[in-house]
Structure formats: structure tokens, C-alpha cells
């Protein structure tokens, strides 16, 4: 979970209300059920590519 969040760029993290230095504290607060969660869709795209695609679709 930490690796997935740390792979996101700062802009994406800010958009979801997270600051990079808060990631370890945030993940420590997850319970076992939350830590087992997996994305519904799989992709090889980088987080910033997904973000840009979402922004294009919204605009």
C-alpha cells in the first residue's frame, strides 16, 4: 500500500487529500480489511497517466 501511494506524483496525492509525508501514518491507520483491498481494474498505466486520462474525460 505504501509503495502504491509513494508511486503517485504530488499533484495526484494532493487531489485526493494526502501529503507525501503523511503516507506512512495514513497506511498505519488502515485495518486488515482495507489493506487487503485490490483495485477493481488492472492496468499497466502509471498513476500520472491515469490521472491525465481522467482529466481529459472530465473536461
C-alpha positions, 0 to 999 in steps of 0.5 A, a space after each residue: 500500500 505504501 509503495 502504491 501511494 509513494 508511486 503517485 506524483 504530488 499533484 495526484 496525492 494532493 487531489 485526493 487529500 494526502 501529503 507525501 509525508 503523511 503516507 506512512 501514518 495514513 497506511 498505519 491507520 488502515 485495518 486488515 480489511 482495507 489493506 487487503 483491498 485490490 483495485 477493481 481494474 488492472 492496468 499497466 498505466 502509471 498513476 500520472 497517466 491515469 490521472 491525465 486520462 481522467 482529466 481529459 474525460 472530465 473536461 
